[in-house]
Amino acid sequence: MIKTERLILRNWQMDDLDSLLKYGNNFNIAKNMRNRFPHPYTIEAGTVFIKLFEKEDPQKVFAIEYQGGAIGAIGIFQQEDVYIKNAELGYWIGEPFWNKGLATEAVKAMINYGFKAFEIERIYAAVFNYNDASKKVIEKTGFTFEAKLHNTIFKNGEFCDELIYSIWKKK
Ligand SMILES: CC(C)(COP(=O)(O)OP(=O)(O)OC[C@H]1O[C@@H](n2cnc3c(N)ncnc32)[C@H](O)[C@@H]1OP(=O)(O)O)[C@@H](O)C(=O)NCCC(=O)NCCS
């Protein structure tokens, strides 16, 4: 469990299912996520997701708890093979809670956690080019723009550039 000024980052629990569906079942979130983020977000999908991430060691996927309820998720995923020293960061926040600085607060905490919990040197995020809010979050938390990959994303029937941002472990 990680506590920040306003948030608790903790494991998902079956009690969170209603919140997960209430906030996760939103096209405005899904359109910015990989296709493994379900839309519509069904009870079945929510149950599978929570069961997967109820217990992990080390923990990779956290519920973002704000004012007593789970309002989003943040995850850090160490890569494999020659990419073993890298981890990808992903996150979403329920729409009623946007623009309060909550993602920024959660991302800062996860950078700190990620470099301690995993033997990694670099954390990166892959942002769809149209996702200006996420670009803002990633820039505010100290990531550096690395690359624009041309039309690597195919989402909802359209191609889109992918922006790669990274932050390196401080020596
Ligand atoms: C991206 C997301 C996590 C941001 O969450 P949040 O809690 O609102 O983020 P914060 O409040 O910390 O910061 C958002 C920043 O983006 C800015 N912003 C929001 N919408 C914007 C837009 N359409 N254009 C430009 N900037 C925008 C806000 O003003 C704020 O910047 P500021 O602090 O300089 O004012 C949230 O919008 C979300 O869940 N989106 C859908 C899922 C997603 O995109 N996940 C990330 C995939 S890479």
The ligand as an SDF file (V2000), in Angstrom:
LIG
                    3D

 48 50  0  0  0  0  0  0  0  0999 V2000
   -5.0680   11.0550  -18.5100 C   0  0  0  0  0  0  0  0  0  0  0  0
   -5.7700   11.0330  -17.1510 C   0  0  0  0  0  0  0  0  0  0  0  0
   -5.2880    9.8300  -16.3640 C   0  0  0  0  0  0  0  0  0  0  0  0
   -5.4350   12.3250  -16.4130 C   0  0  0  0  0  0  0  0  0  0  0  0
   -5.9790   12.2360  -15.1060 O   0  0  0  0  0  0  0  0  0  0  0  0
   -6.1640   13.5470  -14.1810 P   0  0  0  0  0  0  0  0  0  0  0  0
   -6.2750   13.0870  -12.7860 O   0  0  0  0  0  0  0  0  0  0  0  0
   -7.2270   14.3800  -14.7500 O   0  0  0  0  0  0  0  0  0  0  0  0
   -4.7550   14.2580  -14.4270 O   0  0  0  0  0  0  0  0  0  0  0  0
   -4.1930   15.5520  -13.6770 P   0  0  0  0  0  0  0  0  0  0  0  0
   -5.3220   16.3140  -13.0960 O   0  0  0  0  0  0  0  0  0  0  0  0
   -3.0840   15.1000  -12.7940 O   0  0  0  0  0  0  0  0  0  0  0  0
   -3.5290   16.3580  -14.8880 O   0  0  0  0  0  0  0  0  0  0  0  0
   -4.2580   16.5630  -16.0850 C   0  0  0  0  0  0  0  0  0  0  0  0
   -3.6330   17.7230  -16.8390 C   0  0  0  0  0  0  0  0  0  0  0  0
   -4.0760   17.6860  -18.1880 O   0  0  0  0  0  0  0  0  0  0  0  0
   -4.6940   18.9180  -18.5180 C   0  0  0  0  0  0  0  0  0  0  0  0
   -5.7300   18.6010  -19.4710 N   0  0  0  0  0  0  0  0  0  0  0  0
   -6.8780   17.9360  -19.2800 C   0  0  0  0  0  0  0  0  0  0  0  0
   -7.5540   17.8180  -20.4310 N   0  0  0  0  0  0  0  0  0  0  0  0
   -6.7850   18.4090  -21.3830 C   0  0  0  0  0  0  0  0  0  0  0  0
   -6.9270   18.6090  -22.7680 C   0  0  0  0  0  0  0  0  0  0  0  0
   -7.9900   18.1530  -23.4360 N   0  0  0  0  0  0  0  0  0  0  0  0
   -5.9380   19.2750  -23.4250 N   0  0  0  0  0  0  0  0  0  0  0  0
   -4.8420   19.7150  -22.7810 C   0  0  0  0  0  0  0  0  0  0  0  0
   -4.6460   19.5550  -21.4470 N   0  0  0  0  0  0  0  0  0  0  0  0
   -5.6250   18.9060  -20.7720 C   0  0  0  0  0  0  0  0  0  0  0  0
   -5.2010   19.4410  -17.2050 C   0  0  0  0  0  0  0  0  0  0  0  0
   -5.4210   20.8250  -17.2710 O   0  0  0  0  0  0  0  0  0  0  0  0
   -4.0360   19.0640  -16.2980 C   0  0  0  0  0  0  0  0  0  0  0  0
   -2.9230   19.9100  -16.4800 O   0  0  0  0  0  0  0  0  0  0  0  0
   -2.5790   21.1200  -15.4650 P   0  0  0  0  0  0  0  0  0  0  0  0
   -2.3540   20.5070  -14.1350 O   0  0  0  0  0  0  0  0  0  0  0  0
   -1.3620   21.7230  -16.0500 O   0  0  0  0  0  0  0  0  0  0  0  0
   -3.7840   21.9930  -15.4740 O   0  0  0  0  0  0  0  0  0  0  0  0
   -7.3140   10.9530  -17.3280 C   0  0  0  0  0  0  0  0  0  0  0  0
   -7.7150   11.9800  -18.1820 O   0  0  0  0  0  0  0  0  0  0  0  0
   -7.7620    9.6230  -17.8780 C   0  0  0  0  0  0  0  0  0  0  0  0
   -7.9620    8.6730  -17.1440 O   0  0  0  0  0  0  0  0  0  0  0  0
   -7.9080    9.5590  -19.2030 N   0  0  0  0  0  0  0  0  0  0  0  0
   -8.3410    8.3190  -19.8520 C   0  0  0  0  0  0  0  0  0  0  0  0
   -7.3300    7.1900  -19.7220 C   0  0  0  0  0  0  0  0  0  0  0  0
   -5.9470    7.5980  -20.1390 C   0  0  0  0  0  0  0  0  0  0  0  0
   -5.7540    8.4630  -20.9780 O   0  0  0  0  0  0  0  0  0  0  0  0
   -4.9220    6.9430  -19.5520 N   0  0  0  0  0  0  0  0  0  0  0  0
   -3.5340    7.2120  -19.8970 C   0  0  0  0  0  0  0  0  0  0  0  0
   -3.1240    6.4030  -21.0590 C   0  0  0  0  0  0  0  0  0  0  0  0
   -1.4400    6.8200  -21.5750 S   0  0  0  0  0  0  0  0  0  0  0  0
  1  2  1  0
  2  3  1  0
  2  4  1  0
  2 36  1  0
  4  5  1  0
  5  6  1  0
  6  7  2  0
  6  8  1  0
  6  9  1  0
  9 10  1  0
 10 11  2  0
 10 12  1  0
 10 13  1  0
 13 14  1  0
 14 15  1  0
 15 16  1  0
 15 30  1  0
 16 17  1  0
 17 18  1  0
 17 28  1  0
 18 19  1  0
 18 27  1  0
 19 20  2  0
 20 21  1  0
 21 22  1  0
 21 27  2  0
 22 23  1  0
 22 24  2  0
 24 25  1  0
 25 26  2  0
 26 27  1  0
 28 29  1  0
 28 30  1  0
 30 31  1  0
 31 32  1  0
 32 33  2  0
 32 34  1  0
 32 35  1  0
 36 37  1  0
 36 38  1  0
 38 39  2  0
 38 40  1  0
 40 41  1  0
 41 42  1  0
 42 43  1  0
 43 44  2  0
 43 45  1  0
 45 46  1  0
 46 47  1  0
 47 48  1  0
M  END
$$$$
